[in-house]
């Protein structure tokens, strides 16, 4: 599965990037992109997209 990685560019808030870096350190991942892949795999396999993207869960901690 590692062979099918693609490179993408995302814009995220600084605090989100810092959190991904901390998670990568805490769980001994090679980098923050691994932490993000873990989150995405969890969302794809185990989470309910309707719950994740429900209006009541659509919030931005950085929008003010």
QUISULJO-V72028 format. One record per pair of residues at least 12 apart in sequence whose ideal C-beta (glycine too) atoms are under 10 Angstrom apart, sorted by the first residue. I is the first residue (numbers start at 1). J is the second residue. Records with the same first field share a line. If there is no record, write none. Layout:
I=J + J
This chain:
1=41
5=33 + 37
7=33
8=33 + 36
10=36
12=32 + 36 + 62
13=60 + 61 + 62 + 63
14=62
15=61 + 62
16=32 + 36 + 61 + 62
17=32 + 36
18=32
19=32 + 35
20=32 + 33 + 34 + 35 + 36 + 38 + 39
21=35
22=35
23=35 + 36 + 38 + 39
24=36 + 38
